[in-house]
Amino acid sequence: DGNAIENLAAGTYKLKVEDYSTIHNFHLMGGSVNEATTVAEKTEKTFTVNLTPGDYTFQCDPHASQMSGSFHVS
């Protein structure tokens, strides 16, 4: 709905990524999750991720200092 997520319940989620840029990517890391799109490819990809309690980060790898965020899973 456009609101930032700060905390999620642990569980299995489907994450749809619409990556329409050839200079950015999407990379989710934390727990046993390490899923990413490639930088040079425009793509729509759905990841099924099992989020266990802990901290997670997401970023654009080439621009991580400016394009990143995090959330907590409890």
C-alpha positions, 0 to 999 in steps of 0.5 A: 500500500506504499507504507514502509515496512518495519516489522513482519511476522515470520513466515513464507512470503511471495515477493514480486519484483518489477525491475525495469532498469538496466542500471539497478537491481533488487537484492534481499539479504538476511537469515538464509535469504539471499535473492537478487535480480541482475543489474543488466536485465529488465525483469519481473521475478517472483521469489518465494522467501522463508523469513525467519526472525532477525534483521533483513536488508534490501538494496540496489547493489551498484547504489547501495549507499543511496538505495537501501532499506531494512526491516525486522522479522519477529 
